[in-house]
Amino acid sequence: MLILAVATTAVVVTAVGGAQTPTEVPFPSPKVVQYFVSTQTVSSTGALSNYFPRGSAVTFRAFAAESKTGNIVDDQAAKYFYVAIPGQPNVKLTYTDPETKRPPVPWQWTATWTIPADHPLGLVQFKVLLKSKTKQYGSFVQIPVVTSQLTVTKG
């Protein structure tokens, strides 16, 4: 009986010890990128919003900085910086020097996308992609919380 108990315990310990524990996948990507990128969607009045009717304009405001140095990405450092929207042409972000605006703007990069009248209703799974002239990358994807994601509604 004692031998059976020891053998059973050894099998259980081996099975539990050898089991794979699930690994947590970092959000938004399992890969670390060289640039931090943050993005907001705002209405034509500048109000933060994520619900937009067909035919309305969505303004994307973006900020990017090099992860190691904290240097802010400007138009001299970026090879490209754009919003990728499924089924739509890329929307190029335009840089505005924060010192030329009063008060200074915290979101140096902006782009506007007018939602087509026939665009499907619901979530828009956009991404913001950056490549520097030194061939380093950064990206932004929306947090996977439905009430926080860009959503097209009826007009």
SVG drawing of the C-alpha trace seen along z (x, -y; Angstrom):
<svg xmlns="http://www.w3.org/2000/svg" viewBox="-28 -81 47 83">
<polyline fill="none" stroke="black" stroke-width="0.4" points="0.0,0.0 2.8,-2.4 4.5,-1.7 1.3,-2.4 0.9,-5.7 4.5,-6.8 4.1,-5.8 0.8,-7.7 2.3,-10.8 5.3,-10.7 3.0,-10.5 0.9,-13.5 3.9,-15.6 5.5,-14.9 2.2,-15.7 1.7,-18.9 5.4,-19.9 5.6,-19.2 2.4,-21.1 2.8,-24.2 1.6,-27.4 0.0,-29.8 2.2,-32.8 0.8,-36.2 1.0,-38.0 1.9,-41.7 -0.6,-44.2 -0.6,-45.4 2.1,-43.1 4.4,-40.3 7.2,-42.2 8.8,-45.3 9.1,-48.2 11.5,-51.0 8.9,-53.8 6.0,-54.6 3.0,-55.7 -0.3,-57.0 -3.4,-58.0 -6.7,-59.7 -9.8,-60.0 -11.6,-63.4 -14.5,-65.2 -14.2,-68.2 -14.6,-70.4 -11.6,-68.6 -13.8,-66.7 -12.6,-63.2 -15.0,-60.6 -15.0,-57.1 -18.6,-57.1 -18.9,-58.7 -21.8,-58.5 -21.2,-57.7 -20.1,-60.8 -18.5,-62.5 -14.8,-63.4 -12.6,-61.5 -9.5,-63.4 -6.6,-61.2 -4.2,-62.8 -0.9,-61.0 2.2,-61.3 5.4,-59.3 8.7,-59.2 11.7,-57.0 11.4,-54.4 15.0,-54.5 15.8,-58.2 12.3,-59.8 13.1,-62.0 9.8,-63.1 9.4,-62.1 9.1,-65.0 8.9,-65.2 12.7,-65.1 12.8,-61.7 9.9,-59.9 10.1,-58.1 6.3,-57.4 3.6,-57.8 0.0,-56.9 -3.3,-55.5 -4.1,-52.1 -7.9,-51.5 -9.1,-48.2 -10.6,-48.6 -9.5,-52.3 -6.4,-54.1 -3.8,-54.9 -4.3,-58.2 -1.0,-60.1 -0.4,-61.9 0.9,-65.5 3.3,-67.0 2.8,-70.4 5.7,-71.9 4.3,-72.5 6.1,-75.8 4.2,-77.3 0.9,-77.0 -0.3,-78.9 -0.8,-77.2 1.6,-74.5 -0.1,-71.4 0.7,-68.1 -0.4,-66.0 2.0,-67.0 0.7,-64.6 -2.9,-64.7 -4.9,-63.3 -8.5,-63.4 -10.6,-60.6 -14.1,-61.1 -16.1,-58.0 -17.7,-56.9 -21.5,-56.8 -21.4,-53.1 -18.8,-52.2 -19.9,-49.2 -21.4,-50.0 -19.5,-48.9 -15.9,-48.7 -13.1,-50.1 -9.9,-48.2 -7.4,-50.9 -3.7,-50.8 -1.2,-53.7 2.2,-52.7 5.5,-54.6 8.9,-54.0 11.8,-56.2 14.5,-57.2 16.8,-55.0 14.6,-52.0 13.0,-51.6 9.3,-51.0 6.4,-51.9 2.7,-51.1 -0.6,-51.8 -3.6,-49.5 -6.8,-50.2 -7.2,-48.6 -9.6,-45.6 -12.5,-47.2 -15.5,-47.6 -16.8,-50.8 -13.4,-52.4 -12.8,-51.5 -13.6,-53.7 -17.2,-52.8 -19.1,-53.8 -22.8,-54.5 -25.8,-55.4 -25.9,-59.0"/>
</svg>
